[in-house]
Amino acid sequence: MKKLTLTLLLSAALFAATIHTAKVLETMNSGGYTYIKVQDGNQNYWIAMTQRSVKTGDTIKYTEQGWMKNFHSKTLNRTFDKILFAADIAKQQKNPAEKKPNIMNSKYQEKGTVSIAGLFKERTQYAQTKVTVKGKVTKVSSGIMGLNWIHIQDGSRFEGMDDLVFTTKQNPPKIGMIVYAKGIAIKDKDFGYGYFYPLIIQEATFSSKN
């Protein structure tokens, strides 16, 4: 259960870029999850998703949330040598979201700060530099890979990107707080396992004053 909790926390802090298309070889439901043995190219392996209706022979699409080794399911009383926790993307594909227009200015922006949209648009320019964003804390995930992960939004948006992640070893601010967030902008950060950030801010600090 501890390993499963860590996996779910990690998937909340990170997002997966890898999309898989695979054939269902075997399936079973237990404990609110559907365990599916899939054929993905020339590989066969097990994945787990929230419980759903699938049958042998179906073709499914999913994204990676995290691999786990020697995962034991108490409800199945079975240990999987390796299993992929995955998220279904079929629903999003059937109902694609309408593309939203860019909003380059932030309602919080002031002298000495950059909007989140501006950072995403000019991320090559800002890479490896210290930046300051003023915005609202929307999500906090603590103690993942030795870091706290803070999501901030400021009302701006560039090509659908409106949520910027900051990592820090400091105590994180609380959800709902309006903060000045400072840190080093890192472009194209790849944590492996399909977890990729076009932009992330590391070594972050937070304060109520600029």
C-alpha positions as CSV (number, residue, x, y, z in Angstrom):
1,M,0.0,0.0,0.0
2,K,2.9,2.4,0.8
3,K,4.4,1.7,-2.7
4,L,1.0,2.2,-4.3
5,T,0.5,5.6,-2.5
6,L,3.9,6.7,-3.6
7,T,3.0,5.8,-7.2
8,L,-0.2,7.8,-7.1
9,L,1.6,10.8,-5.5
10,L,4.2,10.7,-8.2
11,S,1.7,10.6,-11.0
12,A,0.0,13.7,-9.5
13,A,3.2,15.6,-9.5
14,L,4.4,14.5,-12.9
15,F,2.7,14.0,-16.2
16,A,3.4,11.3,-18.7
17,A,4.2,12.0,-22.4
18,T,4.4,8.4,-23.6
19,I,1.2,7.0,-25.3
20,H,0.9,3.3,-25.8
21,T,-1.4,1.3,-28.0
22,A,-1.7,-2.4,-27.1
23,K,-3.8,-5.5,-27.4
24,V,-5.6,-7.0,-24.4
25,L,-4.3,-10.6,-23.7
26,E,-5.8,-11.2,-20.3
27,T,-7.8,-9.1,-17.8
28,M,-9.2,-9.3,-14.2
29,N,-10.8,-6.9,-11.8
30,S,-9.9,-6.6,-8.1
31,G,-9.9,-3.9,-5.4
32,G,-11.2,-1.1,-7.7
33,Y,-8.5,-1.8,-10.3
34,T,-8.5,-3.6,-13.6
35,Y,-5.3,-5.6,-14.2
36,I,-4.6,-6.1,-17.9
37,K,-1.9,-8.2,-19.6
38,V,-1.2,-6.4,-22.8
39,Q,0.8,-7.0,-26.0
40,D,2.6,-3.8,-26.8
41,G,4.6,-4.3,-30.0
42,N,6.8,-7.3,-29.3
43,Q,6.5,-6.9,-25.5
44,N,4.0,-8.5,-23.1
45,Y,3.5,-7.0,-19.7
46,W,0.9,-6.2,-17.0
47,I,-0.8,-2.8,-16.5
48,A,-3.2,-1.6,-13.9
49,M,-5.9,1.1,-14.3
50,T,-8.9,2.2,-12.4
51,Q,-11.7,-0.5,-12.9
52,R,-13.2,-0.5,-16.3
53,S,-14.8,-2.9,-18.8
54,V,-12.3,-4.5,-21.2
55,K,-12.1,-7.9,-22.8
56,T,-9.5,-10.1,-24.4
57,G,-8.8,-9.0,-27.9
58,D,-9.6,-5.3,-27.3
59,T,-7.2,-2.6,-28.4
60,I,-6.6,0.0,-25.8
61,K,-4.6,3.3,-25.5
62,Y,-3.0,4.5,-22.3
63,T,-0.3,6.7,-20.8
64,E,2.3,5.8,-18.3
65,Q,1.9,6.9,-14.7
66,G,4.7,4.8,-13.2
67,W,6.4,1.4,-13.2
68,M,6.6,-0.7,-10.1
69,K,8.7,-3.8,-9.4
70,N,7.6,-6.7,-7.2
71,F,4.2,-5.2,-6.7
72,H,1.9,-7.3,-4.4
73,S,-1.9,-7.0,-4.8
74,K,-3.5,-8.1,-1.5
75,T,-6.9,-8.5,-3.1
76,L,-5.5,-10.8,-5.8
77,N,-3.0,-12.3,-3.5
78,R,-0.5,-12.1,-6.3
79,T,2.9,-10.5,-6.8
80,F,3.7,-9.0,-10.2
81,D,7.4,-8.9,-11.1
82,K,6.8,-5.6,-12.9
83,I,3.6,-3.7,-13.5
84,L,2.7,-0.3,-15.1
85,F,0.1,1.9,-13.5
86,A,-1.6,3.6,-16.4
87,A,-4.2,6.2,-17.4
88,D,-6.8,5.7,-20.1
89,I,-6.8,8.3,-22.9
90,A,-9.6,6.9,-25.1
91,K,-12.2,9.2,-23.5
92,Q,-10.1,12.3,-24.2
93,Q,-9.6,11.2,-27.8
94,K,-13.3,10.7,-28.4
95,N,-14.1,14.2,-26.9
96,P,-11.1,16.4,-27.8
97,A,-11.0,19.6,-25.9
98,E,-11.5,22.8,-27.8
99,K,-8.2,24.6,-28.2
100,K,-8.2,27.6,-26.0
101,P,-6.7,30.9,-27.0
102,N,-3.4,32.1,-25.6
103,I,-3.5,34.6,-22.7
104,M,-0.1,36.2,-22.4
105,N,-0.7,38.6,-19.5
106,S,-1.2,37.6,-15.9
107,K,-3.6,39.4,-13.6
108,Y,-0.9,39.1,-10.9
109,Q,2.0,40.3,-13.1
110,E,4.0,43.3,-11.9
111,K,7.5,44.7,-12.2
112,G,10.2,42.1,-11.8
113,T,7.9,39.1,-12.5
114,V,7.2,37.1,-15.6
115,S,3.8,35.5,-16.6
116,I,3.6,31.8,-16.8
117,A,2.6,32.1,-20.5
118,G,5.6,34.3,-21.1
119,L,7.9,31.7,-19.6
120,F,6.5,28.8,-21.6
121,K,6.7,30.9,-24.8
122,E,10.3,32.1,-24.3
123,R,11.5,29.0,-22.3
124,T,14.7,28.8,-24.5
125,Q,15.6,32.4,-23.5
126,Y,14.9,31.9,-19.8
127,A,16.6,28.5,-19.5
128,Q,19.2,28.3,-16.7
129,T,18.2,31.8,-15.4
130,K,16.5,32.8,-12.2
131,V,12.9,33.9,-12.7
132,T,10.1,35.2,-10.5
133,V,6.4,34.4,-10.9
134,K,3.5,35.8,-8.9
135,G,0.6,33.4,-8.9
136,K,-1.8,31.2,-7.0
137,V,-0.8,27.8,-5.5
138,T,-3.1,25.2,-7.0
139,K,-1.5,21.9,-5.9
140,V,1.2,20.7,-3.5
141,S,2.8,17.2,-3.5
142,S,5.3,16.7,-0.7
143,G,8.2,14.4,-0.2
144,I,8.5,12.9,-3.7
145,M,12.1,12.1,-4.7
146,G,13.2,14.2,-1.7
147,L,11.4,17.3,-3.0
148,N,8.2,19.2,-2.6
149,W,6.3,19.9,-5.9
150,I,4.2,23.1,-6.1
151,H,1.9,23.9,-9.0
152,I,1.2,27.6,-9.6
153,Q,-1.2,29.3,-12.0
154,D,-1.5,33.0,-12.7
155,G,-4.4,33.2,-15.3
156,S,-2.1,33.2,-18.3
157,R,-1.8,30.4,-20.9
158,F,0.4,29.6,-23.9
159,E,-0.6,26.7,-26.2
160,G,-2.6,25.1,-23.5
161,M,0.1,25.3,-20.9
162,D,-1.1,27.3,-17.8
163,D,0.3,25.3,-14.9
164,L,3.9,25.7,-13.9
165,V,5.7,23.3,-11.5
166,F,8.2,24.5,-8.9
167,T,10.4,22.0,-6.9
168,T,11.9,22.9,-3.5
169,K,13.3,21.3,-0.3
170,Q,11.7,24.1,1.7
171,N,8.4,23.8,3.4
172,P,5.8,24.4,0.7
173,P,3.2,27.2,0.7
174,K,-0.4,26.2,1.2
175,I,-3.0,25.7,-1.6
176,G,-4.8,28.9,-2.4
177,M,-2.0,31.2,-1.3
178,I,-0.8,34.0,-3.6
179,V,3.0,33.9,-3.6
180,Y,6.1,35.2,-5.3
181,A,7.9,32.0,-6.5
182,K,11.5,32.3,-7.5
183,G,13.8,29.6,-8.9
184,I,16.0,28.4,-11.8
185,A,14.1,27.8,-15.1
186,I,15.0,24.3,-16.6
187,K,13.9,23.6,-20.1
188,D,13.0,20.1,-21.4
189,K,13.5,18.3,-18.1
190,D,13.2,14.5,-18.5
191,F,12.8,12.4,-15.4
192,G,12.6,9.1,-17.3
193,Y,9.7,6.7,-17.6
194,G,7.9,9.1,-20.0
195,Y,7.8,11.9,-17.4
196,F,8.8,15.1,-19.2
197,Y,8.5,18.8,-18.5
198,P,8.9,21.4,-21.3
199,L,9.6,23.8,-18.4
200,I,10.1,23.4,-14.7
201,I,11.4,25.7,-12.0
202,Q,13.9,24.2,-9.5
203,E,15.6,25.3,-6.3
204,A,12.5,27.4,-5.7
205,T,11.7,29.8,-2.8
206,F,8.4,31.3,-1.9
207,S,7.4,34.5,-0.1
208,S,4.4,36.9,0.2
209,K,6.6,39.9,-0.8
210,N,8.8,40.4,-3.9
